[in-house]
Amino acid sequence: MKYTEKLKYIGNRNQLFTVKNYIMTDGKANGVRAIDIDNGKGLFLTLLPDRCMDIYQLKYKGVNYSYISPVGVVHPSYYDNRGIEFLRNFFAGFLTTCGLATICSPSEDVVGVSNELESLGLHGRISNTPADNFSVTIDEKTDGEPEILITAVMTEARLFGDKYTLTREIRIYTDKNKFEINDTVKNIGFGKSPHMILYHLNYGYPFLCEDIEIDLPSTETIPVNENAAKGLSEWNKFPKPQHGMEEQCYYHKLEKDSRGYSCYSLFNPILKTGIKVEYDAVPLDYFIQWKMPGESDYVLGLEPGNCHGGGRKKAREEGVLKFLEPQEQVKYHLVINLFDN
């Protein structure tokens, strides 16, 4: 039945799909804005505008797909950029955006026009940046099904330093279990600025378990360190929770289609549900796998990005660090589909 016909049966469109805005009040989450979206077909998302409009929770037909770290939601005012203190604010969730000036390993690197050394913490600042110009729109199409459009702008900038904006649009469909992320990162300054970004997509129990089937069309797999090299033959397997487990990370090169897009999928044969992620692999030309089957720390990260995970200093030294010219912008696009069988 078309949406225009469904309207004759309902008093309010909340009977078909819902968008709820609220503010969290407990503990360190106090004051964090949140949005719950239920598309009426099985897809459920929780977005956090005060945390880069990242995706805290993803559920499909009541099943949790996200890994949520022990810290839960933390207000950005608690953020500490020193070393790995980022982890005290790292809820993980389905999406934590890393960048925009650095990702992964902490390092020291020159910044802005001053050319002075700056301490760069784990995964950068953007995921702890609240949204400006935040809005929710229901696009009621005259000849199709409604789409839920959520937009926001995050600004990461400093005086005498690098200046960026991230304009994010998340589009959720109501006739299919699908959503898209359209991001634009712009250098709003007048100096050349380094740019690093990583889409830290995290999968957790009960969707993630020892039965998970990982379809990652990798043409090259490189272990990050000796510990990862030990498990290279089983990079695409996920065991039961292990005591004292050390994380293993791999760099992959994924196949591209004629559009320049790469994709991967996960399927749980017990739950008979899965997820497929497609993304524009031209600007996101790196891919990191984070495998961590530890007790309580039971998470699989499959993460498109524009750089490796060695930190900004190492990327600069190796000549692979990307830059944005003054007023230059770059667009990123991800499409996520949830499916059965």
C-alpha positions, 0 to 999 in steps of 0.5 A: 500500500502506498503512503498516500493510502496509508494516511487514510488509516492513521491519525498520526504518522507515529503509527508508521514510524517515529522520531523522538528527540530527548536529552539524557540525564543520568551520570556522565551522559547528563545533558547529551542530546539524543534521537531515536528513529524507528522506521517502522520496518525493523530498523532502529537507530539512536543518534547523538547530536552532541557527539558528532551525530554519531550512531550510538545504537543500531538494532534490527528487528529488536536485535542489537548490532552495535558494540557499546563499551563499558563507559556508555554515553559520556558528555563531550565536556569530559573529553581528554585529548592526552594520549589514549584518554580518549578511551574514557569517552569512547562509547564505540556504538555502531559509528564513532567518527575519528578525525578530522586532523588525526586518527588512531595512534597518538603522536606529535606533529606540526600544526597550522601556520605556527608550524609548532608541535602539537600533541595529537591524542588517540582518534582526534577530537571530532567525535566529542564535538557537538553539532550546530545547525541540527535539524530533523526533516520528514521528506514526504514524497508525493510519489513514494515513501517518506524519508527521515533526513537528519542534518548537522554541522560540526566545527573543529577549529582553533585560533592560529591552527587548522579549521574544519567543518563536517557537514553530516546528513543521515537519510533513513528510509521507511520503505526499506531497512536502509540508511545513508551517511553523506558527509562533507569535510571542508577546510574553512581556513586559509592555510593548507591543513592535514586531513585524516578520517576513519569511520569506526564501525563497531559490531557487538553481541548478540549480532556478533558471535562465534557463528558470524560469517564475514564476507570481506572481499580483500585482495590484500591483508596486512597484519599491523604487528606480530600479534596480528600476524599470529592470527593472519590465517583466521582474520575472517573468523571470530571466536568465543570471548577469550580471557586476556585477549590482545587486540589484532588489527589488519589493513585490507585492500578491498575490491572496487566496483565500476563506480569506485565503491567497495562493500562488505557484509556480515551474516548471523546464521543463527539469527538469520539477519545480516548487514551490508555496508557500501562506501565510496572507496575513492576518497576512503582508500584505506580499510582497517579491521579491528578484531577484539574477542576479549571478555567484555571487550568483544567487538569487531571493527570494520573501518573505512578511512583515508589513511592507515592507523599509525598516526599523523606523524608516521603518515607525514613521514611516509608521504601518505598524509592527505591535505585540504587546500584552503576552502577545499572540501571532500565528500564521503558516502556510506550506504548501510542495508539490513537484511534477512536470510 
